[in-house]
Structure formats: structure tokens, C-alpha cells
Amino acid sequence: MFKVGLLDFLSKVNHISVLNCSSDFEYVKDLFDLILRGKYHDSDIDLGIIYVKKNSDKEYVIVDGKRRIIALSLLLCTIAEYHSNISPNISVLANQINSRYLKYTTNTKLLLFGLEKTVYEKIITKEPLSYNEKQTELFVTYDMLLQNIKNLDFDIDKFYELMIRIKVNIVFIDDFIDRDILYTINKDLRPLNQLMLIKSYLAESHHSEIVDNLYFFFNYKFDVFLGFLKAYLSPKFSTLIEDDNQIYDYFVKYLENIKKYQNFDEIILGFMRTAKIYRKMNGADYRDTDVKNMFIKIISSDGRDMFAYLLELCEDYENGYLPKDSFIEVGNILNTFLQERMNSPKLKENFDFSILANELNKVIYDDNASN
């Protein structure tokens, strides 16, 4: 680990890629004030540790520190833009910021993904943005920083001098899997994009398209995709996965274990079949009125977390292994539980998924045995 000025680091690299696994810009809201407070002291403005993977002498991947790098780049861009507007001639400062820190030749130094990439590059190159692009968190953050710069009761050049004092501690992690480092460091601190983590993991076996296919299958509804993953994985570990940030960890553990017994194509076929069933459950999309009403009641009682138990049962029901009467009886028991849970918060706090699953299984097995 070594300490370096963040602007000095940016000036010496050609391109910086980032892992696309964080999902918010909360950090940025405090960054401006953090830098501004630097005018009251002479010490370094410390932005903590940034984990970096080195691809070549001037090509790096930011494993942890994406938001700090993006925030600083956007802040530099706002300084350059504001300085250009107030300068009667060509702004030397704006040219210096663009050529040293934001661009390498005509391209941006910071390489993002998808819509973020488009919006970021348009901001840096001063291209017009569409209405939808201006609604992104990236542009909203940039606009917020620009307004802060305009309202400074403090000379803009002095603010830039404060940024020169920004330091970070860089740790190179070339011998480790960058995705796992990012997950381990941040899983208890902030939301991570579970889909991108899983996609990165699957890319190692050249199956990353599975995530895109499923995301499309669930109509690009992020919460439905995460709900399916939790419902699919929970029974495999006899626990109800409630924390979204744990999904990636459970997914990898499950897949690494099941690959010992099945080939990958069989696993994915089963995965996709179950996804189709989950989509029907999630929308109560059944022709049978009794089954449809059962799911409507469960959904109305905020009971989609119970899909973790019902998913496998529903699969058995659709395949003809579970009689409709037994399926409906389990649904009625769950609805009674959900009504009690809505009236008693303590019931939710003390909920044990494995105990509930065992009790409901007894109902099914006893009914089937008697038949």
C-alpha cells in the first residue's frame, strides 16, 4: 500500500476501468463538503483506501473506489466548465483539467458501462444529453456538483488547490479475484449490484448471457429478478435469504456445489424452467381460479418472501406430482400465517424458515400418505 495524490494518479494513467457492481452515489453528497472543509487546515484530505488491479503500466481497474473516482472526475469537470464560463479568454485551468485528468487524447480516461458510459462521456465532451439521460443519477449528481461550484463563497482556483491535496492509499490486488475483493470489502457497508456480480462470475465460464436473458425475461424489473434468486436459493440452504447483498455469495456457493453433480447446461435449463414458474407466481398468472386467488391473497398480504417455500411446490404441482388440494391447503396455511404476521411484528422477528418448511412439508406428506 502506498499513499499518492489522487490527481497525480489520474495524470499518470491512460485509462481506468471500474467494476460495475455498486448502485448508488451516496458518497458524492458528502465529498464536496469534505473537500471544502480542507480550507480550515493544512493536512492532506484523505479519501481512504482504493483497491486497484493493474493491467499494464498505464491501464488500471478500480476494484473498490468507483464512486470516489467518478465523483472526483465529475467535480473536476464542473470546475473546468465553470472556469471556462467566467474566464474572458481561453481557460488555462479548464484545458489543464481536461488534458491531464479527464481525457487521454480524445477519449475519456474513465471507462464505464452501458448508460453510465454514454452519460459520462457526453458530460466530459460537452455533448447534448437526451431527457432520459438527464434523469440518470450520474447526470443529477453532476448537476448538483455544478450548482455547488456556482454557489461557492470561495474562489474557484482555491477550491481546485484543495483538490490537489486529496490523497488516497492504493492497494494493488493483482493476485486476487477483483470481484471477490469488492464483495468482501463492501457487502456489509453498502448495496452492491448483485446482477453484475453474478454476471461477472458467470463470464468466467462464458455464460454471462444468462443474466441478460433472465433480466429481459423479468421485463427488466430488478426487484423481481432479485426476488426470484432469493426464492430459488433459499430452500437450497434451508434459510430465508432476506439481505439482497447476500445473493451473490449464496449463488456462487450453490453453483460451485451443484456443478460437481450436473453439467452446466442442465443446471441452466432447470434454472430457466423455474424462472418461468416464478414469473407466473409473481403475477398470479393462473387459469385455475383457486390457484390464482391463492396467490393474489399471498401477494396482497406482502407474502412474496414465502415464494421461497412455494416455488418448489408450485413446480411439483405444475408437473402433476402434487395434488391441487394439497397445494391449496398449504397456501391457506401460509395465508393464515401472513395475516398473523401483519398483526404481530414480533412474529416476523422470530420467524424461522426451516421450521415453517418442515411443518408445511408434514401437511403435504401426511395428505399424500393418506391418499
TIFIPA-383340 format. One record per residue (C-alpha): x, y, z. Coordinates in pm, whole numbers, plus 50000, padded with zeros to 5 digits. Each point is the difference from the previous one (the first is absolute). Example, Ala and Ser with C-alpha at 12.3 -4.5 7.8 and 13.67 -1.06 7.14 Angstrom:
! TIFIPA-383340
512304955050780;501375034449934;
! end
This chain:
! TIFIPA-383340
500005000050000;501265034549917;498615035050035;499635022049693;498285031849894;496844989849817;500495026549731;503584988849958;498784964249953;497465010949739;502605019949809;502274969749958;497454974849867;498544996449654;496834981050085;498214989150315;497284973749989;497644992750289;498044969850118;496345007049938;498704987350332;499085030150214;496585015149969;499915034850148;501855032950030;499285007050367;503685006550066;500045029549760;497645020350215;502615002050273;503085003549778;499475036649918;499745009750367;502974977950087;502225018549752;498655034050097;500804993750367;503614996749892;500315037949987;500005000250381;503154978750032;503224992249812;500074962050025;499224975549721;496394993949904;499924962450044;497534979849790;501024966550147;501044968349819;499454992549632;500544964349877;501524998449653;500794972749749;502785008249757;499534988849640;503075018249869;502185029450095;497285025149915;496864978849994;498234992950331;496784985250135;498495016450308;498734970950208;498795020950293;499825037749973;497735004549698;497785026350161;502965020250122;501624999849655;496745009149824;499215027150255;503435015749969;499844998749618;496585016649999;501235026350242;503035007449781;497675002949702;497795025450179;503045020850098;501214999949639;496555009649869;499455027550255;503505014149950;499495000849622;496775019750044;501525026550227;503295003149811;500005027249730;502644981349802;500854963249953;500014983850343;503464986050074;498624982050305;497204983649800;502454988149735;502344986650266;497224980750176;498744984549678;503384990349858;501564987450325;497194983950194;496894994049791;501194990449653;502694979749831;500335014049648;496335003949895;498544972650221;498995001150364;502454984550243;497224985150210;498274970849828;496494991550123;497254976749874;496695002749819;497925031250060;502485012950260;502704999049733;497855019749754;498975026550253;503495004050147;501675004049660;497415025749892;500585020050319;503775000149953;499885007849627;497185025850041;497614982149767;496235005650032;498174974950217;496514986649942;497205004850253;500354964050124;503785003350032;499485030850219;497854979350237;502884976350082;501625001650341;503325007449831;498755031849833;497985010750305;503184996650207;501995020249746;497365027549996;499955001150381;503795004350009;499825027449734;497455019450203;502204996350308;502965013949805;497955029649877;498905008150355;503454998850158;500775028950235;503584990849928;502295006049702;499784971949743;503794998749958;500424994850372;497464971949991;502064983649726;503115003950218;498164981150273;499424971249760;503754997749938;500324990650369;497724969749962;501884967950080;499084963349977;501664968050114;500314976649703;500094962450047;500834978049701;498144966749998;501374983549685;500154965650163;496334999550102;496614998149826;498975036449983;496284992550022;500394980750325;502155027550150;497325025749919;497264978050146;501884991550320;500915036250072;496575014949934;497334973750066;499335012850353;500385036849912;497875008649697;497764985449728;501824981849721;498604991649660;499394962850046;499144994849635;503335014049886;501884979750260;498314968249881;500505009649637;503705005350065;500204965950168;498184982749713;502205017649745;502924978950122;498264969549851;498715019949698;496394999750116;499435036550090;497105002149750;497874980750252;499645031350213;498985021249700;497504973849886;498394997550343;499965037750048;498145002949669;497724971150101;498985019150314;499295031449793;503105017550134;498515001450349;502944998850236;497964992150312;498254970749828;503344985749888;501395002550354;496794985150139;500374970149771;503624994350101;499105001250369;497054976349950;502114976249794;502994999350234;498365001250344;498804963750008;503434987849891;501405013750327;496914994950222;499925036850083;498065030249880;502425023449821;498805035050088;503115021349945;500405007749629;503745004150051;500304962950082;498554987549671;503304998849812;501684980450278;497214974050016;499834997549620;503724992449968;499944974750285;497014982049850;501354999249645;503474988650106;498444971550195;497424988849742;502585000449720;501564969550164;496934979549909;498475016449691;501375015349684;499525037249959;497454998149718;497704977950210;500295023950293;499065029949786;497074982049835;498594992350344;500675035850107;498055013949702;497074975950053;499715011250359;500205036749894;496914995049781;498104986150297;501115028850223;498765025349746;496564983850003;499975000050380;501115036350019;497135010949775;497434974850131;499784989549636;497954968050028;496864989349815;498854979050293;497955024250210;500844983650334;503765001249937;499795035449863;498075012550304;502454982550233;502915019449852;498045032749994;499404996450375;503654992150068;501205029749795;497435023150162;501304989650342;503565010149907;500914963249985;502284997549698;502804989250233;497964967850045;500674992449635;503274985750130;497954971050133;497264999449737;502275000349695;500974963350016;496454990150097;498635019349707;502414982049771;498784966450139;496385011149956;500525010249638;501794967449925;497134979850152;501974987350301;497985019750257;496174998650014;498215033149970;498204995250334;503314995950187;501445030449820;496995021650090;500054987850362;503625010950037;499125033549843;497165004950251;502314992150292;502515025149867;497315026449962;498964994850364;503635003950105;500365031649788;496915015750158;501404993050347;503375013849894;498425032649881;498415004250343;503074989950200;503435014549912;501624976650255;498864970249794;502125012649712;503015005950226;499864964650137;499204983449667;501914968049922;499744989449637;501204964250055;497414993750276;497195013449783;501164979049704;500114968650215;496505005650136;498545006449656;501784969749859;498284978650263;496645012049869;500934989949646;501524966450090;497164990850236;497415008349735;501834980549733;500504970350234;496314998950083;499165000649629;
! end
